[in-house]
Amino acid sequence: EVVELLAHHFGMAESRDKAVEYSLLAAEKAHRAWANAEALAHFDTARRHLDTMPDSHAVRLWRIDAVLKQGEVRFALGQHAEHLQHLDGVRTLVQEAADPARRAAWCYWTGFLHSLTGSRPDVSIGYCREAISIADAQGLDEIRAFAESCLAHTYEVAGRLHDAVSAGERALAI
């Protein structure tokens, strides 16, 4: 209930790891309440704290999370190109992290946003298919459903309506 205060407190106390943890929780809480501007402010605070921390595996994962978790917020605000830039900024971290769930989520968001920002359909479709492949290999059903939904959208944008319906039906089945 008080994650915002804890984020602020730990930030002032220079306990960066706790400040990041609670800033991300505060961002998610704000997002659930449709307070999108507030959610972005908390995500930005988390990223500022991360910029002051020494590089480690945990910090890299938090950097990825701070970008991935902004997806729905930035989508709701119409900030598709901006979010695509943030995703591109953590591309190397995602590839090096060897975390299938994060990599699959990164791929489906990247594919989906490419379809909204004017990229060629094959670029979007490729990212979505990669997300589906990762999700299948790791048994990540929820992520597979999101990836199939994104693939349905990209097929629809590409004018491949039968493929769009098939992908949508696979998402619904999950």
Disulfide bonds with the S-S distance in Angstrom:
none
